[in-house]
Amino acid sequence: MDPRQQQWLVSALAGTVVTFLGRPLSDRFFGEVPPEGRGVVDDFKEALLKASVSVVATVIASMIIRRLAGSR
């Protein structure tokens, strides 16, 4: 498999996972807090959570795509 295709598939798969997991996890941990009730610390925690989800999703997607490419 072409490296560009692999990179594109990893990005697409990771983006999909982040889209479907990022918001529910954020809502679960932080709830529905109105913007005026949030502080800088809350924003930092949410950004850290989303970044962590993104990193984990990218690593998992990369592992999946490498296995698929290696089996061909």
C-alpha angles and dihedrals in degrees: 000000000000114000090232091055091049092050092048092049092049091050093047094047094045091047091051092050092047091049094052098039104031099068098041092048091047091050091046095052100036105024125205102317116170113242093247090056094055125091135199090268091057091050091049092050092049092049091049091050093049092047091050092050089049093052093047092046091050093050093048092046091050091052092049094048093047091052091048092048092045093053092059 
